Amino acid sequence: LIVEKKWRGNIKTELIKHLIPVKDIAGFESGNRIKFDLRSISLEEKSFNLRNYQDEAIRSFARWSEGSGIIVLPCGAGKTIVGIGIMQQIGEYTLIITTSVEAIKQWKREIMDKTTLGEDDIGEFTAQIKDIRPITITTYNMLIHKNSKSEEMRNINIFTDKNWGLIIYDEVHILPAPIFRMTTIIQSKRRLGLTATLVREDNLESEVFTLIGPKIYEYPWKALEKEGWIAQALCFEIKVPLSDKDHYSYINSNQRHKFRIASENSKKLKIIEYLMQQYKNHHILIIGHYISQLQEIARMFNIPLITGETPNQEREILYHKFREGRIPALAISRVGNFSIDLPVADVAIQISGIFGSRQEEAQRLGRILRPQAGKSYFYTLVSRDTIEEEFARKRQMFLLEQGYQYSIIDYEETKPYEEKIKELILSNSN
């Protein structure tokens, strides 16, 4: 059976739907060549060497006969460095697709800092800048953007506008459906997926494996922690009762509204106040889903708030001040789930989230796993005796499988719960 190459991905997708495994040995087209080296001394004048697992991941991809696949490493383990190392090994034009404009800037900074590539070699493809170069970085949202439902996704043509030799899908676990469809027609190009977790709440993991490639390298979270490459994380779940008013609203609401009432439980504010006092000499992220809740927290504690509406330039300024210690805490919405480089962050307080998303739980813990923090603290606040408890158990499943444990703290207004928190903190701080 001979088929046109444009149907290669469609055939693989249909076969996997019928539970027929596929081994793709049809080979790959080469892209335009671009030669560069990794630096031993970065532009910031720091010694640079690949870590052992980064080198193993790069070699695994280079040896992989099928030429495409997925590398799974925890947040903070340097997936960007692995991607850059594979780019150097392949030595061909590369398209990098990531999650946000901030992530584009981070990729560009790392490429220029760690390689001999110059600014003229690296292009950004965003709403403001449409500069396609041998190494081009864009976002998923940019590629699928259209002004109306009937309009075609014009930016999707970037996949075929250049003779790419490698396409990198950063945070591949969030790959949008339109990118799935486009990926079916570029199966003759090498593809690299990078992620901390292959968990998808829509159960489309098999399509990721089919169209990007199989998992070819993974390094356990706890192994990296033991070796000192990521921070030791201590996880806590604090159960908080509803107020009488919220409890009345809760029992008279539908399931979806019940979840929001539980998520926005006003008694969580008292816990946040105590934790911020307890960790006043640390760098704190307060992460949530509901903007109104985050706005109230930002006002109450006089801290900046970053949401999807915050202009990119303002975000960069706030992130920079946080890294320098001029801002002790940030309130942040879902935009903080991915690709934010805040190595000083060592305390995260999760006040609300997307139902039972295991993916989101892992990404949020990942915000405080950068090596700069020797030990980090992850608190999730859950309304007791509500639907939020059930979703919290599901959210924690992936991290429990990785070897993390949650210490449960049951808030009781009649008991000194602060002492229990303090006792747990002190017992885990040595």
N, C-alpha and C positions, 0 to 999 in steps of 0.2 A: 504494500500500500504506500503510495507516494502522495504527499499533500504539500500544498504551498506553505512556506514558512510562517505566513501570517496566521495560519490556523493552529500552529503548534501549541499555543497556550490554551486555546479553546478545547482542543482534544484532551489535554491533560486535565482541565477542569471537569469536563464531562466524565472522564474515567474515574476521577477521585470521588465524584458524586455517587458513582455506582460501586464505591469501595474497592476499586481496582488500583493497586499501587503502580506508580509510574517511575521508571528510571530513564531520564532524558540523556541520551548520549549523542545527540545530533550535532554537538559542537557549537562554537561561537564565532561570530564575526569580530575581527580586530577593529579597534577604533584608531583614530589618529594618535600618533606617538607624542608623548611629552616626557622628557627625562628630567629627573630631579633626585636629590639625595636627602636623607634625614641628617639633621645637624647633631653633632656631639655636644656643642655648646649652643644653647638657644639664643635668640636675639636679646632676651632679657639677661643674658650672660650667666645662665644657670646650666649646670651639667645636665645633659639629657641622655638617658639610656632607656630602652624598652624594658619593662618589667618582665619577669619570666613568663607569666601567663599571657601577656600581650604578645610577646614573641611567638609563643605556642599558637595563639589564635591566628596570627598572620601566616605562620607556616602551614597551619591546617587549611586555610583558605587557598593558599598557593598550591598545595599538594592535591586539593580536592579535584578529582578528575572531571566532575560535572560542571565545575567552573562557577557555580552560584550556590549561595546558601546563607544561613543565618548564624550569627555569633551572639551568644547570650552571656552578658556580664552584668553584675550589679551596678546600680547607680553609684557614681563616684569611682568606678574602677578604671576609667579612661577608655571608654568605647571610641571616642573621637580619635584618640591616638592610634587605636587598632585600625580604624578606617583609613587614617593617613598612611599607616604602614603598608596596608594593602594597596592603596593608590600607588605608592612608590614601587611596590613589587610588580604591579600590572604595567605601569608606565604609559598609560593611555588617557585620552580625554575622559574626564569624569563629571557626571552630574550627581550632585548631592541634594537629596530632598529631606527637609527637616521640619520641625514643628512650629517655628516662630521666627520673627525677625531677630530676636535676641539670640536664638540658636544659630542663625546665619552668621552673626557677628562673632560668636564664640568659635565656630568652625574656621572662619577666616583668620581670626587671631591665632589659633593653634597652628594652622597650616603655615602661616608666615613666620611664626615663632620657632617652629620645629623642623622646617624644611628649607631648601634653597630656592623655593618658588618665590617670585616677587609679586607685588600688587598687580602688575600688568597681566599676570597669568590667571588671576582669580576674579570671577565676575559674580555679581549679585543679581538675582532676578526677583524683584519685589514690585509692589505697587508704585514705589517712587523711582526705582532704578531697574532698568531692563538691559543689563550688560552681560552678554553671553561670551564667556571666555573658555579656554581649555579646561579650567576647573570652574564650574558654575554651581552656585548654591541657591536653592529656592525653598519654598515651603509647600506643604500639601495644599493649604488653603489657596495659595496663589495659583496652583495648577488647576484646581477645580472651580475657580471663581468664574461667575458669569453674571451679567447684569439683569437677566430675566430668565424665567424657567424655560422659555422657548429658545433662548440663545445658546449657541454652541460654546463649549469650553475652549476658547481660542488658545489659551496658554498651554494646553495639553500638548500642543505641537512641539514643545521644547524637547520632547522625547526623541523626535526624529529630525529636528533642525540641525543638529550636529552629529558627527560620526563618533558618538560616545563609545568608549571601550569598557566602561564600568559605570553602573548606576548604583548609588548607595541610598538605601532607605533607612534613615535614622528613626529611632523609635518605631520600628516596623510593625509593632503590635497594634498601632492605631491607624494603619493603612486604610484610607477611605475607599468605599465601594467604587467610585469612578476611577481611582488609580488602579484598583484590581483590574478593571476592564481594559485600561490602557496597557497594563503590564502583560496581558495575554498576547499582544501583538509585537512585543519586543523581546521575545524569548531567545532570540539569537544574540542578545547582549548579556555580558556578565552582570550579575546582580548580587549585591551584598545587603543583607538585612542586619541591623544592629538593634538590640533591645535588652532591657533588664528582665523582662518577663514576656513569655509568649501567651499569657492568659488574655483571652478576649471574651467579653461578656456576651457577644453575639455568636459565639461558637464557630467562628470562621477560621480557626487556626489551620484547618486542613487546606484552605484556599491559600493562606500565606505560604505554607510549605510547598504547595503545588506550583505557585507562580513565582515566588522568590527563590525557593530552594529549601532543602532540609536543614535542620539544625546540625551544624558541623563542629561547633565548639561551645562548651559551657564550663564555667568555673563556679563552684558553689559559693554562696554569699558568706557562710560561716567560715569557709576555708580562707577567704580573703581577709575576713576580720581577724582570724587567728594569726595570719601572717603580717598583720598591721597595715594592709593596703587600704582598708576602709575602717571607719570608726566602729568601736564596740557600741552597739545600740541596745538600750534598755527600754522595753515597751510596757506601757501601763494603760489600763482601761479604768476610767473613773465612772462609776454608775451614779447618776444624779436624779433625784426624784423630781417630778413635775410639781409646780405650785398648784394650789387648789383650783385657781382660775383656769390654768392650762389643762389640768386633769379633766375638768368639766367639758372644756372645748374638745379635748381629745376623745372622750368616750362618745361624743355626739357627732363625730366627723367620719368621712369615708377614709379608706385606707391611705390614699395618696396624701390627703390633708393631715391625717394622723402622723405621717412620717415628717411632714414639715413642722408641725407643732412640737414634736419630740426633738427635732434637729435644732429648733430655735428656742429651746427651753431657756427661759431667762435666768434660771438658777446656775446655768453654766458660767455666767459672768463672774460669780463669786469665786468659782474654782480658778478661772483665768487670773483674777486679781491675786489670789494666793500664789499661784505658780509663777507669775511675773515677779512677785516680791521674792520668792524663794530663789529664783534664777536671775536676779537683777544684774549679776556680773557676767551673764552669758549672752549669747546672740539668739534671739527667739523669733520663730516664725509661727504666726497664728493663721491656720489654713482652714478655709471653709468654702461652702458651696453657695450659700444664700447671701447676696450682696447687701441686703438691708441689715442682716445680722452682723456682717463684717463692718458696715458703716457705723453701727452702734458701738462696736468694740473699738474702732479707730477713734471715735469721739471720746468714749469713756476713758481710754488710756492714753489719749493724745499721741497716737502713733500713725505713721503714713499707711495708706491703703492702696494696693495695686490690684486693678481689675483689668478685664479686657478693654475697657474704655480708656485706660490710662495711656497717654501718648508714649510711643517708644522711647523718645528722648528723655521724658520724665522718668520712665522706668529705669533707664540706664543710670540716671543721676541718683535715684534712690538706692538701687543695687550697689552702686559705688560707695555711697555713704555708709550703707550697712556693712560692706566688706571692711571699710576703714574703722568701724566702731563708732561712727558719729551718730548712727541710729541704732538703738539697742534692740528694737523689735519692729517687725513688719507684719501687717495684716495682708493676707494675699488670697485671691480667689483661685479658681481652677487654672488660671494662667501659670500658677506656680507648680503645677503637676509635672511639667516637662522642662528639660534642658535649661535650667537656671544654675549658673555656676556661683554658688555662695558658700565657699569652703569654710567660712567662719561659723556658719549656722550649726548650733549643737543642741538646740531644744526646739521641738515642733509640738504645737498644741492643735490637734484636729478637732474642730467644733461641729462640723457637718460635712457630708459628702454625698456622692451619687449612690444612693441605695446600698446594694451589697457588692460594690465594685472592688474585686481583689486587685485589679490592675492599679486603681487609684491609690489604694492603701500602700502598695509596694512603692509606687512612685513618690508618694509623700514621705514615707520613711527615707527614701533615697535622697531627699533634700538635705538630710543631716548626716550623711555617711561619708562626706569628703574627708580625706586623710588628715586635714589640719585639726579636726576635732578628735582627740584621742578617745573620748567617750561622749555619747550623745543620748538624749532622752526624748522619747516619743510618747506623747499623751493623747489618747483619744477619749473624748467626753461623750458619754452615752446616757440617754434618759432611761432610767430604770423602769421595768415593767411596761415597756412600750415596744412597738414594732421595730424601733431603732436597735434594740438588743439583738434581734434576729438578724438584721442586716449586718450588724457589727461582727457577728460570728462568721458570716459568709465572707466579709471583707478580709478577715484575718487569716483565712484558710491558706493562702499562698505563702504568707510569711511564716506561719506555723510549720508548713512543709519544708521551709528553708532552715528550720531549727530555732526560730525566734519564739520566745514565750512572753505572754502578757501577764503582768501582775495585776490582779483585780483589786481595786479599792472601792469599797461601798460607802458612798457619802451618806452620813446620817447627821441631820441638823442637831440632834441631841447628844452627839458624841464628838470628841475632838478629832475629826477626820484629818485635820492638818497634821496631827501628830503621826498618823499612820503614813501619810505621804512622806513626811520628813524622815520617818524611820526607814521607809523603803529607799529613799534617796541616799541616805547616809550608808545604809547597808550595801549599796551597789556603787559607792563612790570610791572605794579603795582599790 
